[in-house]
Amino acid sequence: MTHTKSLIPRLSKLSLLISAALSVQVNAQQAGDQQIEQITVTTQKRVQSIQDVPASISAYNGDFLDSIGVGELDTLSEITPGLVIQEQSPNNPGFVIRGITSDSGSSQASPRVSIYYNGADISRSRGSYFEMFDIQRVEVVKGPQATLFGTAASVGALSVITNKPEEDFSAAVTIGAGNFAAKQVKGYVTGGNDTLQGRFAFSYRDRDGYIKNIAGEEGSQSADGTQQDDMHAIERTAYRASLRFLPTEKVTVDLTYTHEENQDSGTSFKNGLYAPTGGDTSPYSFVELSGSPYSAEVLGAEKLGVNRTTEDLNLTVEWLMSENLTFTSVSATRNFDSLEVFDGDGTQAWFLEFAEDAEGDQFSQEFRLLHTGEKLTTIAGVSYFTEDGNQAVPFS
């Protein structure tokens, strides 16, 4: 009797192991019957499987990014090895690939990490930030990419492709809410016929600041001054209108217009030596950033914060001239107008109050021929880029 009792648990464990093994075999067989989704990229200026590209690439499609909640550009850092995006503000992003930084905000400096939006270079620091919504694909290429992306891509490149119009009608709206009165609404609508298709996508995000600023309030040293907003609040509005024209089976014309507005309360630069009234020097507690009494007159805005507008227009034409020869034209314009007012000394004192007023207007044109043979692929092209930019740093 004792022997029987000791045998039952052993048999139970053995049966569980057999069941688990059979389950693994069945699941493996079912997985084998299904085809693994192929990831295609355009890193080398043509559609390829990611496995066929001789470079270090991280690529994600839009559905995957939505499923894991990637809704901001800097959150790509959390899923991409070797990439760090430092978003001090929409006016001050920094892109780091493999430890090498590209964060100069000078209007004269050329970045070492190239940023591409629908195939056009938008690498200028003050104009390179954009909202992540209705995205088709993101590609991060690590290592020197000067041959295909220009001399600015000495460290790597980040390329974002937005969703294109579709013939079948579809629409979606996503609504979200969170702490600090956060709210978000985004969506799209698309449809058309076999010749002309359209798509409209939008995104709106709003959130209160999570670091309190007591400047201007009763009990502060600037009680009679401007009552500043809490720091790190955001209000970002963006929309994108796209048209796809298919005059023949071999010609595809895509026209995309994107408009974005950023109105954030600004970054908390807290002094580590002088504490706010009744507070401490911890970077996580409240601040007392009073700004300048001459802020509106000298710096361009009464309160601390960021006011930034960008507009982007892209025309891409693809012509399949023959079975092996494809012609592509990418014409793009982009302009930005950005003003950021910040308290440089990080105290309640009116000491170092700065602004950064930057504008940029660029145009680029690329023509490209791609010939694909049985053993040799040839790419020939020419590109033109021009930019007018100015930058001022007033202080009070």
N, C-alpha and C positions, 0 to 999 in steps of 0.2 A: 504494500500500500504506500509505503514511504517512497519506494522507487518510482511508482506511477506519478506521484505528486511532483517529484523533481523533474520528470520527463516532460510534463505538460508545458511548463514555461519555456523549455528549450525548443520544443516543437513550435510553440507560438512565435518565438523569435525567428526560427528558421523559415516559417511560412511568411512572416513579414518581409524577410530578406528576399525570398523568392518573388513575392508580389512586387516589391520595389524594383527588383531587377527586370521583371516582365514589363512593369510600367515604363521604365526607362527605355526598354527596347521598342515598345509601342510608340512612345513619344518621339524617339529618334527616327522611327520609320515614318511617322506622320510628318515630322519636320523635313525628312528627306524628300517626301512627296511634294512639299511646298518649295517654290523657288524663293531664294533670298532676294530681297529687293535690291536692285542694282543702283548705286549712287553714281550719278553723272555730274561732271563739273565742266567748267569752261575756262579753267586756269590757263591753258595753252591756246586760248582764242578759238577753240573748237570744242564740240561736245565729245567728251570721252568718259569712259569708266574711270573712277578714281584709282582703280588698281593699275591702270595703264599709264598713269602720269608719274614720271621720274622725279618727284619732289615730295617734300613733307607737307601734307595737306590735311586740314581738318575741315570737313564739310557737313552741313546740316540743312535739311529741308524745313520749310516753314511749319509743316504739321508737327514735326518733332519738337521744334522750338515752342510751339503753342502748348503741346502736351506737357512739357516740363516747366512751363511758366516763364519762359525767357521773354520779357516784354520791354527790356531796356538794353541799350547798346553795351553798357559796361558789364552786364551779367553774362555776356559771352565768355568773359574771363573765367567764370566758374566751371565751364565745361570744356574749355580749350587749353590743353597743355602748352606751355610756353608763351601764352598770350595774357597780358595784363592791360586792361583799359581803365585809366584813372580819370574819373569824371569829377573834377573839382566843381565844375559847373558846365552847362552846355557851351559856354564861351571858352572853357579851358579844359578840353579833353587831352589826355596823354595816352599814346599807344606804345606799348612795350612788347617786343617779340624777342624771346630768348635773352632777356635781361638787358637789351639795348633799348634806350628810351628815345622816343620822338615826341617831345612835349614843348618845343619852342613855340611861343606865340608871336614871334616877330613876323611882321609882314614881309620881311626880306629873307627869312630863313626857309630853306627847303627841307621838308620832313624826310626822315629816314624810313618811315613806314608809310606806304601808299594806301589811301582809302579810295575805293571805287564804288560808285553808286550807279547801277544799271549800265556798267561798262565805261563810265566816264570818271576821270580823276577829280576827286573833291578833297584833296589832301590838305589844303590850307587849314591850319589849326582852328581858327575861329569859325570856319564854315563846314567842318568835317562831321560835326555831331548831327544825328538825325534820329527820329523816333522809329522804333522797331514795330511795324504793324503791317499786316497783309504781305508777309515776306514769302518769296518762293524758295530762295536758297541763300546760304551764307558760306563763303569759302575763305579760309585763312591759310595763306601760303607762307611757310617759314623759310628763311634763307634769302640770299640775294636773288632778286627777280628783275634785274635791270633790262634784260633782253626783251621781255614781253610787257613789263609794266613801267619802264622808264628808269632813269638814273636815280629818282627819288626812292625807289624801292630797294635800297641797299641792305635792308634788314628783312623785309618781307612785305606782304600786302594783304589787305582785308577787302573782300569784294562782296557786295550785297546786291541781290537781284530781287526785284519786287514781282508780285504776281501779275500776270498778264490777263487781258480780257478773254472770256470764253463765250462760245456760241450758245450753250445751254444756259438758261436762266438759273441763277442761284443767288442767295442772299443770307447773311448771318449778322447777328448783333450779340455782343458779349458785354455784360454789365458786371462790375465788381465793386466791392467796398472793403474798407479796412480801417485800422486805427488811425488816429490823428485826422479824422474826417476824410480819409482817402476815398476817392471814387474814380472809377474809370469806365468809359464807354468806348467801344470800338466795333467796327463792322465793315461790311462791304456789300455791294450789289453788282452783278454782272449779267450780261446777256447780249444777244444780237442775232445775226444771221451768218450765212457762209461767206459774206463779203465784208461786213462791217460789224465789229463787236466793241462794246464799251465796258468800263469798270470804274466804279467809284468806291474808294475806301477812306475811312476816317478814324481818328483816334483822339480822345480827350482824356487827360489825366490831371487830377487836382488833389493836393494834400497839404494840410497845415504843417507848419514848421515843428520839428521835434526838439529843438533847442530854444528855450525861452529867452527872449531879449527884453530886459526890463527897462531899456533906455526910453526916456520920455514918460515913464509911469511915476506915480506918486511914491516918494521914498528914494528914487534914484537921484544921482547927481546932475541929471539933465531933465528934471521934472518939468521944466518949462519949455523944453525943446521938442523936436519931432519924435513922436511915438513910433518907434521902429517895429517892423513885423518880426515874428519869431523866425529863427534861421532855418534854412534848408526846406522851406515850403516850395512847392512846385505848382505851376499851372501851365500845361503844355497842350497846345492844340495843333493838329496836323490833318491834312486831307490830301488825297491823291486822285487825279482824274486820268484815265488811260483810254486810248483808242487803238484798236488794231484793225488795219485795212489790208485785205487780201485780194488785190486786183486780179491775180492769176494764181495758179497752184504753186508757182515757183517764186513768187515775190511776197514778202511779209513786211509790213510797215507798222512800227509801234511808236506812238506818240504819248509821252508821259509827262504830266505836270504835277509837281509836289509843292505844297505850301505849308510852312511850319512857323509857329509862334511860341516862344518860350518867355514866360514871365515868372521868374523864381525870386524868392526873397533874399537869396544870396548865401554865401558860404560863411560859416562861423570861424573866423580867425581869432581865437582866444589867446590872450597873453598868458604865458606860463609863469609870470613873476608878479604881476599886479592883478589882484582879484577884483571882481565887480562888487558893488556895494552890498554888504551882507552875504557875500558868497565866497567861493574858493577858486583855486586855479585849475580844478579838474576840467578836462575838455568835454566832459559829459554833462556838466551842470550848467545852470543858466549863465548868460553873458550880459554885458552892458556895453554894447557897441552903439555909441550915440551918433556917429557920423559927424558931418560938418554943418554948421549953421548956414554956410554958403553953398551947400551941396547943389541945390537947384541951379544956382547962378554959375558956379564954376565947374561942377562935375557933370551937370546935365540932367540930374534927377534928384528929387527931394529925399528919397529913401534909399537905403542900401538894397542892392538886388541886381537882377539881370533882366534886360529887355532885349530880346533877339528875334529877328525875323529872317527866314531863308526862303528862297524861291528857286526851283530847279525845273528846267525844261529839257527833255531828252527826246531826240528823234533817231530811231534805229531802223535801218533798212537792210534786209537780207534778201539776196537774189541768188537762187540756185541756177547758175548759168548752164551747168551741165551736171551729169551724174557725179563728176569728180571735182568740179570747180564752183566755188561759192564766193560771192562778193558781198562785203559787209561795210556799211557806212554808219558811223556813230557821231551825231552832232549834238552838242550839249552846251547849255548856258546855266550858270548858277551865280546867284548873288546873295550876300548876307549883309545885314546891318545890325550891329551888336553894341550894346552899352552895358557895362558892368561897373557898379559903384561898390566899393568895399572899404572896410575899416582896416587899414594896414597895420596899425599898432596894436589892435585887439584889446583896447581899453576904453573906458568912458571918457578919457581925455581927448580933446580936439587937437590931435598931434599929427598923425600921418593918415590922411583920408585921400584915397585915390579913386580914379575911374579909368576904365580902359574903353576907349571909343574906337571901334574898328569897322571898316567897310571893305567889301571885296566884290568884284564883278569879273567873272571869267567866261571864256568861250573856248571850246575844244572841238576839233574835227579829226576824225580818224577814218581812213579808207584802208580796207584790208582785202586781200585775195588769198584764198585757201585752196590749194590743190592737194587732193588725197589720191595717192597711187597705191599699187599693191605693196610696194616696199619702201616708198619714200613719200613723206608729207612735207609740203613746201608752203610757207607763209611769207607773203610779201605785203608791205604796207607802208603808209606814210601818215604822220600825225602832225597836228598844229595845235598849239596851246598859247593863249594870251590872257593876261590878267592885269587889271588895274586895282590897286589896293592902297588904303591909307590907314594909319593908326596914330592915335593920340593918347597920351597918358597924363591928363591934368591932375593936379593934386592941390589940396587945401590944407 
